[in-house]
């Protein structure tokens, strides 16, 4: 265990993992087999990386939710003041577990680590800039009960003005639909609207609705189902891992649901990270996803993805060049 930071080693010891389980975790840093003795409660997993001042507003919503039995915060990188503030939360709240010191291991690995350490039957992944609305978590978990396995239930993600945000309910993500989404050409060319996969403009369903893709900003999954899926694919460093997870759940005969009544307000674009870095990783993630889906589909499919790959990367990076890196305000948290 010596190659891991000491605080993670202590966490593993505290969990009293079986030797085989611990060995698997050390080797893969990924999801482990499901524990059938897990309590029928909810663990919220939040991955943090220089989020900005909104972080502690999001955390406060989780802390006041009576349905949350365990709150795991994986800190991939924060300022010293935020790191200290997070450690203080761990001393103030018995159900809060903060993991620090591992460095920026990427979202997928960090989320898998959080799910690995979860002691409850249900896991809700929540972005650090997403504000839970009343009863959101309860509605997500209730909708997941009794569904085909594996099941993912995504929240309705709102903009700060309470309009529905793009991405909470989407169709099939393909190279063509991705290019249209990145360029937004369908806004100006009517013929291309039939390829639009974002459904935020559609009428809101009365009950949870099966969709191909939900947003990773806030969704619920049984820990058992997450383990069956082997967690997030850790080849994704940032972005697209949620699209991949939805696809794999459906491929396994499961269901992906969009819940119209479970809401979060997602600030978005809060990370104090260079936009080019974010978009570059998004583009790389999309290429990895399309190559995975092309496996076994014939040479033409592989060539099709190969030819479009440079264009997808290029458009992603060009988008980043139009955005300004945000000024750091992550130390501006309540109570200063």
Secondary structure, DSSP 8 states (H G I E B T S, - for coil): -TTS-HHHHHHHHHHT--HHHHHHHHHH-S-----TT-EEEEEEEEEEES--TTHHHHHHHHHT-TTEEEEEEEEEE--HHHHHHHHHHHHH-TTEEEE-SS----HHHHHHHHHHH--EEEEEEE-TTEEE-TTHHHHHHHHHTT--SSEEEEEEEE-TTS-B-TTSEE----HHHHHHHHHTGGGT-GGGGGG--B-TTS---SS-EE-SEE-TTEEEEEHHHHHHTTSS-TT-SSSSHHHHHHHHHHHTT-EEEEEEEEEEEE--S---S-HHHHHHHHHHHHHHHHHHHHTTS-HHHHHHHHHHHHHHHHHHHHHHHTS------TT--TT-
